[in-house]
Amino acid sequence: MELRHLRYFVAVADAGSLTVAAEQKLHTSQPSLSRQIRDLEQEVGVQLMQRRAHGVELTLADSARCRPAFRDDLAHHSDLKSPTHSEMMSPSNPG
């Protein structure tokens, strides 16, 4: 599991919207963020959120357990900065 997946999940959960999280919190595109969330869901083997016409809703059973655990993992790795999509695509980034 990649740290950015955890960061993305927490941002979407906090915003209640893939679009808001993508544009205002993570500075990436909504389709890219949606793909990352689906990858995370496949990796953990559960659907973490229901996609709705006006935002997302966390699934009760799985997200209630995962969100605090993901936050703990992020806090544990707070000294590591996972670059945003914009930062990775920047001409100043050789990678």
Protein Blocks (a to p, Z undefined) as FASTA:
>chain_A
ZZklmmmmmmmmmnopaklmmmmmnopafklmmmmmmmmmmmnopafbdcdfbbcdddfk
lmmmmmmmmmmmmmmmmmpccddfklmmpmklmZZ
